[in-house]
Amino acid sequence: MAGNFDSASGLKRVRGLGSAKSGVHHWWMQRVTAVGNFALMAWFIVSILLLPTMDHSGVIAWISQPLVAVPLMLLVLSTFWHARLGVQVMIEDYVHAEGLKLLSVLALNFFILGTGAVALFSIARIAFGA
Amino acid sequence: MATSIAHRVTGNALAFGGLTLFAWWLAAAATSAEAYETFLAVAGSLIGWIVWIGLSLVFFQHLMSGLRHLLMDTGWGYDLGLSKMTAGWTFLGSIALTAAFWALYLFGTGRL
């Protein structure tokens, strides 16, 4: 195989090979969100441990603070994005029929965007004092 | 091998189970005191406790094997002996962190 490309530069050899396109971006964002999850979950777990109560008024009072609502929203974005990327890789590894693979990834995106929107809207509603 | 499978299984459990419960908790809090009471009733039931303890163990396992993944992304830890050792650490670490979390949650200063 290498024989065909002996005279080509490294860049020339890589161009047009494979279908990676946005694969590196997917891989990289998986790592970026992993680090985001680590920092934000550490904050979330410590906060939960420090909360005096998990009852309604206590949780509402906690989330309505801007310095809680904003990191909580970031936690939603980071974890839901990370989950979407991770489950997509699993679907691509195990679902080989093209139609079913497409449907599965579509369903995954709807699930993540749907539950993620509910989570973000809920935080906003509490933070803006509904 | 086992860590890799565990990473996938726990990741999917967190994606579908964990995130749904997280969204339900937030939505219940944002909706009304009654909706939140319903959440607390389910969360505080026997099945609820089994789910929380299981979910926390699943979370800490995913965290540990995820950190191992990030370390191996740097090119570290591929030596067979070391790789097996860090794989074992992820399981021991997740059990230790789960126990520490619940000890602090149930007996920590925040709640007492």
gemmi code that builds the backbone of each chain (N, CA, C; Angstrom):
import gemmi

chains = {
    "A": [
        ("MET", (0.833, -1.197, 0.000), (0.000, 0.000, 0.000), (0.863, 1.240, 0.000)),
        ("ALA", (1.884, 1.226, 0.856), (2.725, 2.420, 0.988), (3.389, 2.754, -0.339)),
        ("GLY", (3.617, 1.731, -1.185), (4.301, 1.926, -2.448), (3.640, 2.975, -3.332)),
        ("ASN", (2.322, 3.036, -3.320), (1.587, 3.980, -4.157), (1.831, 5.428, -3.763)),
        ("PHE", (2.254, 5.629, -2.526), (2.325, 6.998, -2.017), (3.750, 7.421, -1.698)),
        ("ASP", (4.716, 6.615, -2.170), (6.098, 6.861, -1.774), (6.566, 8.285, -2.027)),
        ("SER", (6.111, 8.884, -3.126), (6.611, 10.207, -3.472), (5.792, 11.318, -2.830)),
        ("ALA", (4.687, 10.950, -2.153), (3.807, 11.976, -1.602), (4.290, 12.439, -0.239)),
        ("SER", (3.942, 13.689, 0.063), (4.276, 14.216, 1.383), (3.344, 13.589, 2.417)),
        ("GLY", (3.651, 13.757, 3.707), (2.817, 13.214, 4.771), (1.400, 13.720, 4.695)),
        ("LEU", (1.272, 15.019, 4.448), (-0.067, 15.632, 4.386), (-0.870, 15.051, 3.229)),
        ("LYS", (-0.193, 14.917, 2.068), (-0.850, 14.382, 0.875), (-1.351, 12.960, 1.131)),
        ("ARG", (-0.544, 12.206, 1.888), (-0.903, 10.818, 2.165), (-2.159, 10.735, 3.042)),
        ("VAL", (-2.268, 11.681, 3.975), (-3.391, 11.644, 4.919), (-4.683, 12.132, 4.269)),
        ("ARG", (-4.585, 13.125, 3.401), (-5.760, 13.712, 2.765), (-6.519, 12.691, 1.941)),
        ("GLY", (-7.795, 12.659, 2.135), (-8.615, 11.760, 1.328), (-8.657, 10.346, 1.851)),
        ("LEU", (-7.896, 10.055, 2.883), (-7.919, 8.703, 3.447), (-8.950, 8.645, 4.559)),
        ("GLY", (-9.767, 7.599, 4.561), (-10.708, 7.412, 5.652), (-11.828, 8.425, 5.610)),
        ("SER", (-12.734, 8.287, 6.589), (-13.898, 9.169, 6.588), (-13.970, 9.940, 7.903)),
        ("ALA", (-12.803, 10.214, 8.490), (-12.781, 10.798, 9.830), (-13.566, 12.100, 9.893)),
        ("LYS", (-13.299, 13.031, 8.994), (-13.985, 14.325, 8.977), (-14.044, 14.951, 10.370)),
        ("SER", (-15.143, 14.683, 11.122), (-15.277, 15.337, 12.417), (-14.957, 14.390, 13.576)),
        ("GLY", (-14.336, 13.253, 13.250), (-14.065, 12.257, 14.298), (-13.161, 12.770, 15.399)),
        ("VAL", (-12.143, 13.527, 15.030), (-11.206, 14.034, 16.029), (-11.921, 15.000, 16.969)),
        ("HIS", (-12.816, 15.810, 16.392), (-13.565, 16.753, 17.222), (-14.423, 15.997, 18.231)),
        ("HIS", (-15.073, 14.923, 17.808), (-15.893, 14.094, 18.697), (-15.038, 13.547, 19.836)),
        ("TRP", (-13.894, 12.993, 19.484), (-12.975, 12.412, 20.471), (-12.503, 13.485, 21.445)),
        ("TRP", (-12.152, 14.645, 20.909), (-11.619, 15.714, 21.743), (-12.693, 16.250, 22.695)),
        ("MET", (-13.923, 16.461, 22.190), (-14.983, 16.984, 23.047), (-15.367, 15.986, 24.144)),
        ("GLN", (-15.177, 14.690, 23.860), (-15.407, 13.688, 24.898), (-14.455, 13.931, 26.070)),
        ("ARG", (-13.209, 14.292, 25.749), (-12.213, 14.559, 26.800), (-12.470, 15.894, 27.486)),
        ("VAL", (-12.813, 16.920, 26.701), (-13.088, 18.244, 27.277), (-14.252, 18.148, 28.273)),
        ("THR", (-15.332, 17.473, 27.850), (-16.490, 17.357, 28.742), (-16.174, 16.444, 29.924)),
        ("ALA", (-15.257, 15.474, 29.733), (-14.864, 14.608, 30.859), (-14.222, 15.448, 31.958)),
        ("VAL", (-13.328, 16.353, 31.556), (-12.670, 17.222, 32.534), (-13.698, 18.166, 33.167)),
        ("GLY", (-14.616, 18.683, 32.339), (-15.698, 19.526, 32.858), (-16.552, 18.772, 33.865)),
        ("ASN", (-16.914, 17.533, 33.530), (-17.702, 16.712, 34.446), (-16.971, 16.519, 35.773)),
        ("PHE", (-15.662, 16.276, 35.674), (-14.869, 16.023, 36.881), (-14.945, 17.223, 37.834)),
        ("ALA", (-14.672, 18.415, 37.299), (-14.665, 19.615, 38.140), (-16.065, 19.924, 38.666)),
        ("LEU", (-17.073, 19.871, 37.774), (-18.425, 20.266, 38.174), (-19.080, 19.226, 39.092)),
        ("MET", (-18.800, 17.945, 38.861), (-19.359, 16.915, 39.748), (-18.708, 16.977, 41.118)),
        ("ALA", (-17.412, 17.303, 41.165), (-16.748, 17.457, 42.467), (-17.446, 18.567, 43.253)),
        ("TRP", (-17.713, 19.689, 42.583), (-18.440, 20.796, 43.214), (-19.837, 20.341, 43.658)),
        ("PHE", (-20.536, 19.619, 42.785), (-21.909, 19.197, 43.061), (-21.963, 18.238, 44.261)),
        ("ILE", (-21.050, 17.276, 44.297), (-21.056, 16.286, 45.376), (-20.749, 16.950, 46.717)),
        ("VAL", (-19.738, 17.828, 46.731), (-19.405, 18.531, 47.980), (-20.596, 19.388, 48.417)),
        ("SER", (-21.244, 20.058, 47.448), (-22.398, 20.903, 47.772), (-23.536, 20.091, 48.381)),
        ("ILE", (-23.826, 18.935, 47.791), (-24.901, 18.080, 48.302), (-24.573, 17.631, 49.726)),
        ("LEU", (-23.292, 17.301, 49.954), (-22.888, 16.856, 51.291), (-22.996, 17.990, 52.306)),
        ("LEU", (-22.831, 19.238, 51.839), (-22.881, 20.375, 52.764), (-24.297, 20.916, 52.954)),
        ("LEU", (-25.222, 20.542, 52.039), (-26.596, 21.027, 52.169), (-27.195, 20.511, 53.474)),
        ("PRO", (-27.767, 21.393, 54.286), (-28.326, 20.916, 55.548), (-29.548, 20.027, 55.346)),
        ("THR", (-30.283, 20.222, 54.239), (-31.486, 19.423, 54.009), (-31.723, 19.240, 52.514)),
        ("MET", (-32.401, 18.134, 52.165), (-32.776, 17.912, 50.767), (-34.262, 18.207, 50.566)),
        ("ASP", (-34.925, 18.855, 51.556), (-36.355, 19.127, 51.369), (-36.563, 20.283, 50.374)),
        ("HIS", (-37.842, 20.515, 50.001), (-38.141, 21.412, 48.893), (-37.604, 22.823, 49.103)),
        ("SER", (-37.943, 23.430, 50.244), (-37.534, 24.821, 50.457), (-36.008, 24.951, 50.502)),
        ("GLY", (-35.345, 23.952, 51.093), (-33.884, 23.994, 51.173), (-33.234, 23.919, 49.803)),
        ("VAL", (-33.741, 23.014, 48.960), (-33.175, 22.839, 47.618), (-33.453, 24.071, 46.746)),
        ("ILE", (-34.684, 24.622, 46.854), (-35.039, 25.822, 46.096), (-34.139, 27.002, 46.489)),
        ("ALA", (-33.953, 27.175, 47.816), (-33.110, 28.274, 48.299), (-31.684, 28.122, 47.787)),
        ("TRP", (-31.217, 26.874, 47.725), (-29.848, 26.628, 47.262), (-29.710, 26.951, 45.768)),
        ("ILE", (-30.627, 26.410, 44.942), (-30.513, 26.575, 43.482), (-30.762, 28.029, 43.057)),
        ("SER", (-31.556, 28.770, 43.834), (-31.880, 30.139, 43.396), (-30.699, 31.100, 43.510)),
        ("GLN", (-29.604, 30.687, 44.158), (-28.417, 31.545, 44.182), (-27.725, 31.492, 42.820)),
        ("PRO", (-27.355, 32.666, 42.265), (-26.695, 32.669, 40.949), (-25.431, 31.812, 40.918)),
        ("LEU", (-24.652, 31.817, 42.005), (-23.402, 31.049, 42.016), (-23.640, 29.550, 42.170)),
        ("VAL", (-24.920, 29.162, 42.286), (-25.278, 27.744, 42.246), (-25.946, 27.438, 40.906)),
        ("ALA", (-26.874, 28.312, 40.494), (-27.623, 28.070, 39.257), (-26.695, 27.978, 38.041)),
        ("VAL", (-25.699, 28.858, 37.976), (-24.815, 28.863, 36.799), (-23.955, 27.593, 36.723)),
        ("PRO", (-23.217, 27.234, 37.800), (-22.480, 25.964, 37.705), (-23.386, 24.752, 37.506)),
        ("LEU", (-24.597, 24.802, 38.048), (-25.530, 23.686, 37.855), (-25.923, 23.565, 36.380)),
        ("MET", (-26.138, 24.725, 35.722), (-26.431, 24.709, 34.288), (-25.235, 24.181, 33.494)),
        ("LEU", (-24.037, 24.605, 33.897), (-22.830, 24.105, 33.228), (-22.696, 22.596, 33.426)),
        ("LEU", (-23.065, 22.124, 34.616), (-23.018, 20.678, 34.892), (-23.969, 19.930, 33.958)),
        ("VAL", (-25.159, 20.487, 33.754), (-26.121, 19.867, 32.839), (-25.532, 19.815, 31.426)),
        ("LEU", (-25.006, 20.949, 30.953), (-24.444, 20.992, 29.596), (-23.313, 19.978, 29.441)),
        ("SER", (-22.396, 19.950, 30.410), (-21.225, 19.088, 30.305), (-21.593, 17.604, 30.377)),
        ("THR", (-22.439, 17.238, 31.345), (-22.773, 15.812, 31.490), (-23.659, 15.313, 30.340)),
        ("PHE", (-24.637, 16.127, 29.916), (-25.530, 15.667, 28.849), (-24.782, 15.569, 27.514)),
        ("TRP", (-23.878, 16.511, 27.277), (-23.070, 16.475, 26.053), (-22.160, 15.245, 26.072)),
        ("HIS", (-21.499, 15.020, 27.226), (-20.602, 13.882, 27.393), (-21.360, 12.567, 27.176)),
        ("ALA", (-22.576, 12.486, 27.733), (-23.380, 11.271, 27.595), (-23.753, 11.031, 26.135)),
        ("ARG", (-24.107, 12.115, 25.443), (-24.490, 11.999, 24.035), (-23.323, 11.437, 23.211)),
        ("LEU", (-22.130, 11.977, 23.434), (-20.952, 11.513, 22.695), (-20.638, 10.052, 23.017)),
        ("GLY", (-20.713, 9.701, 24.311), (-20.353, 8.347, 24.729), (-21.320, 7.301, 24.215)),
        ("VAL", (-22.613, 7.570, 24.338), (-23.607, 6.586, 23.894), (-23.546, 6.455, 22.367)),
        ("GLN", (-23.244, 7.565, 21.682), (-23.141, 7.496, 20.214), (-22.040, 6.523, 19.783)),
        ("VAL", (-20.903, 6.581, 20.490), (-19.798, 5.662, 20.167), (-20.237, 4.219, 20.370)),
        ("MET", (-20.985, 3.980, 21.465), (-21.449, 2.621, 21.717), (-22.402, 2.147, 20.618)),
        ("ILE", (-23.320, 3.040, 20.208), (-24.253, 2.676, 19.132), (-23.472, 2.332, 17.860)),
        ("GLU", (-22.495, 3.181, 17.539), (-21.723, 2.955, 16.313), (-20.913, 1.660, 16.370)),
        ("ASP", (-20.534, 1.233, 17.595), (-19.759, 0.006, 17.740), (-20.630, -1.246, 17.665)),
        ("TYR", (-21.871, -1.154, 18.139), (-22.670, -2.369, 18.280), (-23.838, -2.474, 17.305)),
        ("VAL", (-24.312, -1.347, 16.766), (-25.443, -1.407, 15.835), (-24.894, -1.289, 14.419)),
        ("HIS", (-24.984, -2.385, 13.655), (-24.327, -2.392, 12.357), (-25.269, -2.141, 11.180)),
        ("ALA", (-26.585, -2.358, 11.372), (-27.531, -2.067, 10.298), (-27.659, -0.549, 10.170)),
        ("GLU", (-27.428, -0.037, 8.947), (-27.372, 1.420, 8.763), (-28.643, 2.137, 9.227)),
        ("GLY", (-29.809, 1.587, 8.849), (-31.061, 2.250, 9.194), (-31.271, 2.310, 10.700)),
        ("LEU", (-31.023, 1.185, 11.362), (-31.221, 1.113, 12.811), (-30.214, 2.005, 13.529)),
        ("LYS", (-28.992, 2.062, 12.979), (-27.957, 2.912, 13.575), (-28.391, 4.376, 13.513)),
        ("LEU", (-28.894, 4.778, 12.354), (-29.348, 6.165, 12.172), (-30.484, 6.494, 13.139)),
        ("LEU", (-31.457, 5.566, 13.229), (-32.592, 5.768, 14.136), (-32.137, 5.848, 15.587)),
        ("SER", (-31.186, 4.984, 15.953), (-30.701, 4.962, 17.334), (-30.017, 6.274, 17.699)),
        ("VAL", (-29.173, 6.772, 16.792), (-28.470, 8.027, 17.063), (-29.467, 9.186, 17.116)),
        ("LEU", (-30.481, 9.119, 16.242), (-31.527, 10.145, 16.237), (-32.277, 10.132, 17.563)),
        ("ALA", (-32.665, 8.933, 18.005), (-33.391, 8.812, 19.280), (-32.527, 9.308, 20.437)),
        ("LEU", (-31.241, 8.978, 20.387), (-30.317, 9.438, 21.431), (-30.289, 10.962, 21.496)),
        ("ASN", (-30.185, 11.599, 20.329), (-30.130, 13.065, 20.296), (-31.411, 13.691, 20.834)),
        ("PHE", (-32.555, 13.111, 20.483), (-33.825, 13.634, 20.995), (-33.915, 13.454, 22.506)),
        ("PHE", (-33.471, 12.282, 23.000), (-33.510, 12.017, 24.438), (-32.628, 13.021, 25.186)),
        ("ILE", (-31.395, 13.211, 24.709), (-30.454, 14.103, 25.391), (-30.956, 15.548, 25.352)),
        ("LEU", (-31.399, 16.000, 24.177), (-31.873, 17.384, 24.070), (-33.145, 17.591, 24.876)),
        ("GLY", (-34.032, 16.578, 24.888), (-35.289, 16.690, 25.628), (-35.057, 16.776, 27.125)),
        ("THR", (-34.344, 15.790, 27.688), (-34.120, 15.791, 29.136), (-33.205, 16.945, 29.533)),
        ("GLY", (-32.238, 17.275, 28.677), (-31.349, 18.399, 28.964), (-32.109, 19.714, 29.014)),
        ("ALA", (-33.059, 19.895, 28.098), (-33.863, 21.122, 28.084), (-34.721, 21.210, 29.337)),
        ("VAL", (-35.302, 20.082, 29.752), (-36.109, 20.055, 30.982), (-35.244, 20.476, 32.178)),
        ("ALA", (-34.032, 19.912, 32.260), (-33.132, 20.221, 33.378), (-32.759, 21.702, 33.388)),
        ("LEU", (-32.373, 22.242, 32.225), (-31.960, 23.651, 32.147), (-33.125, 24.594, 32.456)),
        ("PHE", (-34.302, 24.279, 31.887), (-35.471, 25.121, 32.128), (-35.836, 25.119, 33.613)),
        ("SER", (-35.722, 23.940, 34.249), (-36.061, 23.833, 35.669), (-35.138, 24.707, 36.520)),
        ("ILE", (-33.844, 24.653, 36.226), (-32.889, 25.480, 36.976), (-33.216, 26.972, 36.774)),
        ("ALA", (-33.490, 27.342, 35.502), (-33.798, 28.748, 35.203), (-35.055, 29.187, 35.935)),
        ("ARG", (-36.064, 28.322, 35.958), (-37.324, 28.669, 36.596), (-37.119, 28.920, 38.098)),
        ("ILE", (-36.315, 28.056, 38.732), (-36.038, 28.232, 40.159), (-35.205, 29.500, 40.376)),
        ("ALA", (-34.189, 29.673, 39.523), (-33.270, 30.812, 39.696), (-33.979, 32.150, 39.501)),
        ("PHE", (-34.958, 32.177, 38.569), (-35.670, 33.439, 38.320), (-36.908, 33.569, 39.204)),
        ("GLY", (-37.021, 32.653, 40.173), (-37.989, 32.832, 41.246), (-39.427, 32.499, 40.927)),
        ("ALA", (-39.661, 31.392, 40.208), (-41.040, 30.996, 39.924), (-41.693, 30.415, 41.187)),
    ],
    "B": [
        ("MET", (-9.529, -4.962, 30.148), (-10.707, -5.548, 29.486), (-11.957, -5.349, 30.331)),
        ("ALA", (-11.875, -5.817, 31.589), (-13.036, -5.671, 32.482), (-13.319, -4.201, 32.753)),
        ("THR", (-12.248, -3.402, 32.889), (-12.450, -1.972, 33.140), (-13.097, -1.312, 31.950)),
        ("SER", (-12.691, -1.725, 30.740), (-13.236, -1.138, 29.525), (-14.726, -1.435, 29.415)),
        ("ILE", (-15.112, -2.679, 29.690), (-16.524, -3.050, 29.647), (-17.287, -2.306, 30.737)),
        ("ALA", (-16.692, -2.256, 31.931), (-17.340, -1.553, 33.044), (-17.538, -0.080, 32.700)),
        ("HIS", (-16.545, 0.509, 32.003), (-16.654, 1.921, 31.646), (-17.859, 2.164, 30.732)),
        ("ARG", (-18.063, 1.259, 29.800), (-19.201, 1.394, 28.876), (-20.530, 1.152, 29.574)),
        ("VAL", (-20.585, 0.081, 30.359), (-21.842, -0.253, 31.032), (-22.231, 0.867, 31.998)),
        ("THR", (-21.262, 1.331, 32.804), (-21.575, 2.391, 33.767), (-21.910, 3.692, 33.044)),
        ("GLY", (-21.218, 3.968, 31.943), (-21.488, 5.183, 31.186), (-22.909, 5.216, 30.666)),
        ("ASN", (-23.376, 4.081, 30.160), (-24.743, 4.027, 29.645), (-25.776, 4.077, 30.766)),
        ("ALA", (-25.467, 3.450, 31.898), (-26.383, 3.515, 33.049), (-26.512, 4.962, 33.521)),
        ("LEU", (-25.392, 5.691, 33.543), (-25.419, 7.092, 33.966), (-26.154, 7.950, 32.943)),
        ("ALA", (-25.937, 7.673, 31.649), (-26.549, 8.480, 30.590), (-28.066, 8.356, 30.623)),
        ("PHE", (-28.564, 7.126, 30.794), (-30.016, 6.946, 30.738), (-30.659, 7.006, 32.122)),
        ("GLY", (-30.076, 6.324, 33.102), (-30.651, 6.330, 34.440), (-30.312, 7.598, 35.206)),
        ("GLY", (-29.019, 7.884, 35.305), (-28.557, 9.015, 36.101), (-29.098, 10.346, 35.619)),
        ("LEU", (-28.994, 10.612, 34.315), (-29.419, 11.917, 33.801), (-30.936, 12.082, 33.880)),
        ("THR", (-31.683, 10.980, 33.683), (-33.142, 11.070, 33.795), (-33.548, 11.421, 35.225)),
        ("LEU", (-32.911, 10.768, 36.207), (-33.222, 11.055, 37.613), (-32.794, 12.475, 37.985)),
        ("PHE", (-31.657, 12.908, 37.445), (-31.161, 14.272, 37.682), (-32.176, 15.295, 37.154)),
        ("ALA", (-32.674, 15.061, 35.938), (-33.655, 15.972, 35.331), (-34.982, 15.928, 36.102)),
        ("TRP", (-35.356, 14.731, 36.568), (-36.609, 14.597, 37.336), (-36.498, 15.377, 38.646)),
        ("TRP", (-35.353, 15.245, 39.337), (-35.134, 15.960, 40.595), (-35.292, 17.473, 40.378)),
        ("LEU", (-34.643, 18.000, 39.325), (-34.706, 19.436, 39.042), (-36.121, 19.859, 38.643)),
        ("ALA", (-36.769, 19.066, 37.788), (-38.113, 19.414, 37.316), (-39.101, 19.386, 38.470)),
        ("ALA", (-38.970, 18.396, 39.363), (-39.878, 18.302, 40.513), (-39.697, 19.514, 41.421)),
        ("ALA", (-38.443, 19.909, 41.651), (-38.175, 21.071, 42.505), (-38.748, 22.338, 41.879)),
        ("ALA", (-38.668, 22.443, 40.541), (-39.121, 23.651, 39.848), (-40.648, 23.691, 39.719)),
        ("THR", (-41.304, 22.515, 39.774), (-42.751, 22.470, 39.525), (-43.561, 22.898, 40.750)),
        ("SER", (-43.455, 22.150, 41.843), (-44.249, 22.482, 43.033), (-43.766, 21.666, 44.217)),
        ("ALA", (-44.192, 22.069, 45.405), (-43.857, 21.315, 46.620), (-44.429, 19.904, 46.547)),
        ("GLU", (-45.628, 19.777, 45.936), (-46.262, 18.452, 45.829), (-45.449, 17.535, 44.908)),
        ("ALA", (-45.037, 18.084, 43.758), (-44.240, 17.294, 42.813), (-42.936, 16.853, 43.469)),
        ("TYR", (-42.360, 17.746, 44.287), (-41.106, 17.408, 44.951), (-41.336, 16.337, 46.014)),
        ("GLU", (-42.499, 16.400, 46.682), (-42.831, 15.365, 47.676), (-42.918, 13.996, 47.013)),
        ("THR", (-43.502, 13.957, 45.813), (-43.597, 12.693, 45.065), (-42.199, 12.153, 44.776)),
        ("PHE", (-41.305, 13.067, 44.340), (-39.922, 12.649, 44.070), (-39.294, 12.088, 45.340)),
        ("LEU", (-39.438, 12.814, 46.462), (-38.822, 12.382, 47.722), (-39.388, 11.049, 48.202)),
        ("ALA", (-40.692, 10.833, 47.964), (-41.311, 9.579, 48.392), (-40.696, 8.405, 47.639)),
        ("VAL", (-40.506, 8.579, 46.326), (-39.892, 7.517, 45.522), (-38.409, 7.378, 45.885)),
        ("ALA", (-37.732, 8.521, 46.018), (-36.296, 8.507, 46.315), (-36.012, 7.880, 47.672)),
        ("GLY", (-36.942, 8.055, 48.616), (-36.721, 7.560, 49.964), (-37.249, 6.154, 50.205)),
        ("SER", (-37.845, 5.532, 49.181), (-38.353, 4.168, 49.334), (-37.183, 3.187, 49.282)),
        ("LEU", (-37.482, 1.931, 49.572), (-36.422, 0.908, 49.560), (-35.794, 0.816, 48.170)),
        ("ILE", (-36.650, 0.785, 47.135), (-36.135, 0.717, 45.761), (-35.314, 1.970, 45.455)),
        ("GLY", (-35.793, 3.123, 45.952), (-35.054, 4.367, 45.754), (-33.652, 4.283, 46.326)),
        ("TRP", (-33.539, 3.777, 47.553), (-32.211, 3.657, 48.182), (-31.309, 2.699, 47.429)),
        ("ILE", (-31.892, 1.591, 46.942), (-31.089, 0.638, 46.157), (-30.564, 1.335, 44.907)),
        ("VAL", (-31.443, 2.154, 44.257), (-31.033, 2.870, 43.047), (-29.933, 3.882, 43.374)),
        ("TRP", (-30.084, 4.667, 44.451), (-29.069, 5.684, 44.781), (-27.714, 5.056, 45.075)),
        ("ILE", (-27.731, 3.967, 45.860), (-26.454, 3.336, 46.201), (-25.826, 2.723, 44.951)),
        ("GLY", (-26.651, 2.059, 44.133), (-26.149, 1.487, 42.889), (-25.626, 2.558, 41.947)),
        ("LEU", (-26.398, 3.653, 41.836), (-26.020, 4.734, 40.923), (-24.722, 5.415, 41.381)),
        ("SER", (-24.555, 5.561, 42.692), (-23.328, 6.191, 43.191), (-22.119, 5.294, 42.913)),
        ("LEU", (-22.291, 3.996, 43.095), (-21.188, 3.070, 42.805), (-20.853, 3.108, 41.318)),
        ("VAL", (-21.897, 3.129, 40.484), (-21.726, 3.199, 39.024), (-21.013, 4.505, 38.646)),
        ("PHE", (-21.418, 5.616, 39.300), (-20.787, 6.907, 39.021), (-19.303, 6.890, 39.373)),
        ("PHE", (-18.981, 6.421, 40.580), (-17.579, 6.458, 41.012), (-16.724, 5.482, 40.194)),
        ("GLN", (-17.317, 4.356, 39.756), (-16.576, 3.441, 38.896), (-16.261, 4.117, 37.553)),
        ("HIS", (-17.269, 4.821, 36.991), (-17.072, 5.510, 35.713), (-16.034, 6.619, 35.873)),
        ("LEU", (-16.074, 7.308, 37.022), (-15.092, 8.359, 37.315), (-13.683, 7.775, 37.363)),
        ("MET", (-13.524, 6.655, 38.082), (-12.205, 6.044, 38.232), (-11.666, 5.524, 36.897)),
        ("SER", (-12.494, 4.789, 36.153), (-12.005, 4.257, 34.876), (-11.846, 5.388, 33.858)),
        ("GLY", (-12.628, 6.477, 34.025), (-12.473, 7.645, 33.157), (-11.145, 8.342, 33.406)),
        ("LEU", (-10.772, 8.479, 34.685), (-9.470, 9.075, 35.009), (-8.341, 8.209, 34.452)),
        ("ARG", (-8.531, 6.886, 34.535), (-7.524, 5.963, 33.979), (-7.411, 6.160, 32.464)),
        ("HIS", (-8.575, 6.360, 31.811), (-8.569, 6.634, 30.368), (-7.771, 7.893, 30.052)),
        ("LEU", (-8.012, 8.955, 30.833), (-7.327, 10.233, 30.581), (-5.820, 10.077, 30.782)),
        ("LEU", (-5.414, 9.330, 31.813), (-3.990, 9.087, 32.043), (-3.389, 8.311, 30.874)),
        ("MET", (-4.132, 7.299, 30.388), (-3.613, 6.481, 29.294), (-3.595, 7.273, 27.981)),
        ("ASP", (-4.468, 8.311, 27.873), (-4.425, 9.197, 26.699), (-3.082, 9.906, 26.597)),
        ("THR", (-2.419, 10.090, 27.735), (-1.115, 10.758, 27.713), (-0.004, 9.782, 27.333)),
        ("GLY", (-0.353, 8.497, 27.177), (0.647, 7.506, 26.801), (1.187, 6.734, 27.988)),
        ("TRP", (0.635, 7.031, 29.182), (1.108, 6.384, 30.413), (0.294, 5.146, 30.724)),
        ("GLY", (0.912, 4.138, 31.322), (0.171, 3.034, 31.914), (-0.143, 1.864, 31.001)),
        ("TYR", (0.569, 1.738, 29.881), (0.267, 0.635, 28.958), (1.041, -0.636, 29.278)),
        ("ASP", (2.069, -0.517, 30.121), (2.804, -1.696, 30.570), (1.819, -2.668, 31.208)),
        ("LEU", (1.901, -3.964, 30.837), (0.850, -4.908, 31.211), (0.633, -4.997, 32.715)),
        ("GLY", (1.735, -5.059, 33.480), (1.602, -5.151, 34.933), (0.939, -3.920, 35.511)),
        ("LEU", (1.404, -2.743, 35.051), (0.862, -1.466, 35.542), (-0.601, -1.318, 35.139)),
        ("SER", (-0.897, -1.704, 33.905), (-2.262, -1.600, 33.398), (-3.225, -2.444, 34.240)),
        ("LYS", (-2.782, -3.649, 34.594), (-3.626, -4.514, 35.431), (-3.793, -3.929, 36.824)),
        ("MET", (-2.718, -3.327, 37.325), (-2.774, -2.763, 38.669), (-3.743, -1.577, 38.712)),
        ("THR", (-3.654, -0.655, 37.728), (-4.544, 0.514, 37.743), (-5.992, 0.082, 37.520)),
        ("ALA", (-6.195, -1.003, 36.743), (-7.557, -1.513, 36.546), (-8.133, -1.954, 37.891)),
        ("GLY", (-7.317, -2.656, 38.673), (-7.764, -3.080, 40.007), (-8.060, -1.889, 40.898)),
        ("TRP", (-7.218, -0.860, 40.791), (-7.435, 0.348, 41.603), (-8.780, 1.003, 41.313)),
        ("THR", (-9.219, 0.979, 40.036), (-10.492, 1.645, 39.714), (-11.639, 0.995, 40.487)),
        ("PHE", (-11.583, -0.356, 40.638), (-12.673, -1.043, 41.350), (-12.591, -0.783, 42.855)),
        ("LEU", (-11.369, -0.854, 43.396), (-11.205, -0.579, 44.826), (-11.555, 0.878, 45.128)),
        ("GLY", (-11.099, 1.779, 44.238), (-11.346, 3.209, 44.443), (-12.823, 3.543, 44.399)),
        ("SER", (-13.563, 2.923, 43.482), (-14.985, 3.254, 43.375), (-15.740, 2.772, 44.611)),
        ("ILE", (-15.373, 1.613, 45.132), (-16.032, 1.109, 46.351), (-15.704, 2.019, 47.535)),
        ("ALA", (-14.430, 2.425, 47.635), (-14.014, 3.296, 48.739), (-14.721, 4.649, 48.658)),
        ("LEU", (-14.804, 5.233, 47.450), (-15.447, 6.545, 47.293), (-16.943, 6.466, 47.578)),
        ("THR", (-17.585, 5.363, 47.137), (-19.012, 5.198, 47.402), (-19.259, 5.117, 48.910)),
        ("ALA", (-18.438, 4.323, 49.602), (-18.581, 4.194, 51.059), (-18.344, 5.540, 51.733)),
        ("ALA", (-17.316, 6.273, 51.270), (-16.996, 7.571, 51.879), (-18.139, 8.555, 51.658)),
        ("PHE", (-18.709, 8.553, 50.422), (-19.802, 9.480, 50.132), (-20.986, 9.243, 51.063)),
        ("TRP", (-21.380, 7.984, 51.204), (-22.584, 7.701, 52.011), (-22.323, 7.895, 53.492)),
        ("ALA", (-21.091, 7.633, 53.928), (-20.752, 7.891, 55.331), (-20.891, 9.381, 55.611)),
        ("LEU", (-20.373, 10.221, 54.690), (-20.462, 11.670, 54.877), (-21.900, 12.157, 54.735)),
        ("TYR", (-22.638, 11.574, 53.788), (-24.020, 12.014, 53.564), (-24.881, 11.710, 54.790)),
        ("LEU", (-24.715, 10.507, 55.342), (-25.587, 10.094, 56.447), (-25.117, 10.618, 57.795)),
        ("PHE", (-23.787, 10.751, 57.961), (-23.274, 11.116, 59.286), (-22.479, 12.422, 59.277)),
        ("GLY", (-22.431, 13.089, 58.122), (-21.620, 14.308, 58.018), (-22.228, 15.480, 58.760)),
        ("THR", (-21.445, 16.533, 58.900), (-21.881, 17.692, 59.686), (-23.016, 18.448, 59.015)),
        ("GLY", (-23.084, 18.405, 57.681), (-24.103, 19.168, 56.985), (-25.502, 18.809, 57.414)),
        ("ARG", (-25.718, 17.520, 57.707), (-27.066, 17.043, 57.950), (-27.395, 16.923, 59.438)),
        ("LEU", (-26.360, 17.004, 60.273), (-26.629, 16.759, 61.703), (-26.600, 18.049, 62.521)),
    ],
}
model = gemmi.Model(1)
for chain_id, residues in chains.items():
    chain = gemmi.Chain(chain_id)
    for i, (resn, *xyz) in enumerate(residues, 1):
        res = gemmi.Residue()
        res.name, res.seqid = resn, gemmi.SeqId(i, " ")
        for name, pos in zip(("N", "CA", "C"), xyz):
            atom = gemmi.Atom()
            atom.name, atom.element = name, gemmi.Element(name[0])
            atom.pos, atom.b_iso = gemmi.Position(*pos), 0.0
            res.add_atom(atom)
        chain.add_residue(res)
    model.add_chain(chain)
structure = gemmi.Structure()
structure.add_model(model)
structure.setup_entities()
